[in-house]
Amino acid sequence: MTPSAAPPPTEAPRRRRSLPLPFRDPDSRSIQIGVAATLIIHLLLLLLAPRILRMDTLRSAARPPARHQPFNIRVIPPPPAARPPPPQRFVEANPNAPSNTPDNTKNFSFMNQQAAQEKPTPNHKSDMPSTQGRKDIESNQIVTGQLSKPQPVVPPAPQTPPNPAQAQASPRREQNPLPGFEKDEGKNPEGYASNVMKPTDNAQAVPNKVEGSKDAPLDDSATATIAKIDPNHPRARPTLEQRVRPAIFRDNQFGTENMGITALDARFNNYGVYLHRMLEIIQQQWDNLIDASRTYPPEGSEVTVTFRLNSKGQIVEIVNHKTTSNEQGTNACIGAIRIPAPYDKWTDDMIAVMGNETDLTIVFYYE
């Protein structure tokens, strides 16, 4: 038997493995992205670097050489000093009290005054004297009076005729004209001369001689009779005229310990003089409007008017008004402010303190 040859064994075919594509492997994806971004940035820098360096060279070449440029120095003035604080409280001083500058006060007026009253209040020191009045108002007045000049009071006729013995004629004094004189001079200008005159008694500068007694006192009004003063009817004591506005007092039980004519603490200020005069004008105009009307506004009513006044004395506007009176009383108060305008112009120191405009408030009371 012939043995048969078996074929040689064949190798099994090898399997090919596929390589993973970029960014498919989640483990290496972030590293691959970082490497790619770094390469791209470096390539851009290599491409743009020559162009950037060339532009800087052109700029430096085009810049002109430095020159000594002239310059000016402008000195800025310092800011204006702060405006002094405006006066804080206007009060109406007593014009009959003596002038006296207070030590320290927030009040200002048309004259210097120091607080005083006729009956001092012990252990109290106030800038206002003690007054009795209303508790529901704030008053800046301490004396009351009237602005119109009072009419002279005609004295009543005596019930009994005066006794003729109470009047006697004053003796008249003799008066002689001044005597003439005789002047005697020589021919020599360097010589002596003489005046000759006859002296007379009671020589006076009168044209004619006046008969009378030589020992009587000289009195130009001796021709009239002088009545003796009746002790039962003495003359009235002269008093100072209280020319101030009518006032409504505030109830103030705590006054000052200073004794004297009723006064308050106040310092003189041109603004105080201005307000004092303006209030007098408004008071007179208000009285005239009320007197010209047929009816009087309700008693106890009041009108508060706020208005704006400029440095030219003009009323810019009536800012606001509050009233408990009727239409007649309200219009009289507003008219008392508007009609007399414009008032006086402000002084320079007033403008420095108040500016060009200021708001004022006036309260009118009908009593």
Stockholm file with secondary structure:
# STOCKHOLM 1.0

chainA/1-367         MTPSAAPPPTEAPRRRRSLPLPFRDPDSRSIQIGVAATLIIHLLLLLLAPRILRMDTLRSAARPPARHQPFNIRVIPPPPAARPPPPQRFVEANPNAPSNTPDNTKNFSFMNQQAAQEKPTPNHKSDMPSTQGRKDIESNQIVTGQLSKPQPVVPPAPQTPPNPAQAQASPRREQNPLPGFEKDEGKNPEGYASNVMKPTDNAQAVPNKVEGSKDAPLDDSATATIAKIDPNHPRARPTLEQRVRPAIFRDNQFGTENMGITALDARFNNYGVYLHRMLEIIQQQWDNLIDASRTYPPEGSEVTVTFRLNSKGQIVEIVNHKTTSNEQGTNACIGAIRIPAPYDKWTDDMIAVMGNETDLTIVFYYE
#=GR chainA/1-367 SS CCCCCCCCCCCCCCCCCCCCCTTTCTTTHHHHHHHHHHHHHHHHHHHHHHHHHHHHHHHHHHSCCCCCCCCCCCCCCCCCCCCCCCCCEECBCCTTSCCCCCSSCSEEESSCBCCBBSSCCTTCCCSSCCBCCBSSCCCCBSCCCCSSCCCCCCCCCCSSCCCGGGEEECCCBCBEECCCCEEEECSSTTSCEEEECCCCTTEESCSSCBCCBSSSCCCTTTTSEEECCCTTSCCCCCCCCCCCCCCCCBCBCCCCSCBSSSBCCBEECHHHHHHHHHHHHHHHHHHHHHHHSSSCCCTTCEEEEEEEEETTSCEEEEEEEEESSCHHHHHHHHHHHHTTCSCCCCCHHHHHHHCSEEEEEEEEECC
#=GC SS_cons         CCCCCCCCCCCCCCCCCCCCCTTTCTTTHHHHHHHHHHHHHHHHHHHHHHHHHHHHHHHHHHSCCCCCCCCCCCCCCCCCCCCCCCCCEECBCCTTSCCCCCSSCSEEESSCBCCBBSSCCTTCCCSSCCBCCBSSCCCCBSCCCCSSCCCCCCCCCCSSCCCGGGEEECCCBCBEECCCCEEEECSSTTSCEEEECCCCTTEESCSSCBCCBSSSCCCTTTTSEEECCCTTSCCCCCCCCCCCCCCCCBCBCCCCSCBSSSBCCBEECHHHHHHHHHHHHHHHHHHHHHHHSSSCCCTTCEEEEEEEEETTSCEEEEEEEEESSCHHHHHHHHHHHHTTCSCCCCCHHHHHHHCSEEEEEEEEECC
//
